[in-house]
Amino acid sequence: MRTLIAAFLALLAAVVITLWVKQDNGYVLIGYGEWTIEGSLALFVLAGLAFSAVPLALCRYQAPFTPLAYA
């Protein structure tokens, strides 16, 4: 039952955030020299979460070190 309630709350939060971002998605412009990157704030937030979550997940769940056996 707790899992069902947690899933429902997560779905509700996702819907609320999606509607809020759809209404006013913001604007981000990053410039460096001749290069510019333009996009919505939601895109940059999601990209930032993805680029920070993947390395953390890889560091947390990596296999224990096992040295290679040379014959």
C-alpha positions in Angstrom: 0.0 0.0 0.0 2.9 2.4 0.8 4.4 1.7 -2.6 1.1 2.5 -4.3 0.8 5.8 -2.4 4.4 6.7 -3.2 3.9 6.0 -6.9 0.7 8.1 -6.9 2.4 11.0 -5.2 5.4 10.8 -7.6 3.0 10.7 -10.6 1.1 13.7 -9.2 4.3 15.6 -8.7 5.4 14.9 -12.2 2.1 16.1 -13.6 2.3 19.3 -11.6 5.9 20.0 -12.6 5.1 19.3 -16.2 2.2 21.7 -16.2 4.2 24.4 -14.5 7.1 24.0 -17.0 4.7 24.0 -19.9 3.2 27.3 -18.7 6.5 29.2 -18.3 9.6 27.2 -19.3 12.1 30.0 -19.0 15.1 30.7 -21.2 18.8 30.0 -20.9 21.6 31.4 -23.0 25.2 30.3 -22.4 27.9 31.9 -24.4 31.6 31.1 -24.5 33.8 32.8 -27.1 32.0 32.3 -30.5 29.9 29.5 -29.2 26.4 29.9 -27.8 23.9 27.4 -26.4 20.2 28.3 -26.2 17.4 26.3 -24.6 14.7 26.2 -22.0 15.4 26.1 -18.3 13.7 22.8 -18.0 16.1 21.2 -20.5 19.1 22.5 -18.7 17.7 21.4 -15.3 17.0 17.9 -16.7 20.5 17.8 -18.3 22.1 18.8 -15.1 20.3 16.1 -13.1 21.2 13.5 -15.7 24.9 14.5 -15.8 25.1 14.5 -12.0 23.0 11.4 -11.4 24.9 9.1 -13.8 28.4 9.5 -12.3 26.9 9.2 -8.8 25.1 6.0 -9.7 28.2 4.5 -11.4 30.4 5.3 -8.3 27.9 3.9 -5.9 27.1 0.7 -7.6 30.4 -0.3 -9.1 31.7 -3.8 -8.7 34.3 -4.4 -6.1 37.9 -4.2 -7.3 39.2 -7.5 -8.5 42.8 -7.5 -9.9 43.3 -9.3 -13.1 45.1 -12.6 -12.8 48.1 -12.9 -15.1 49.1 -16.5 -15.9 
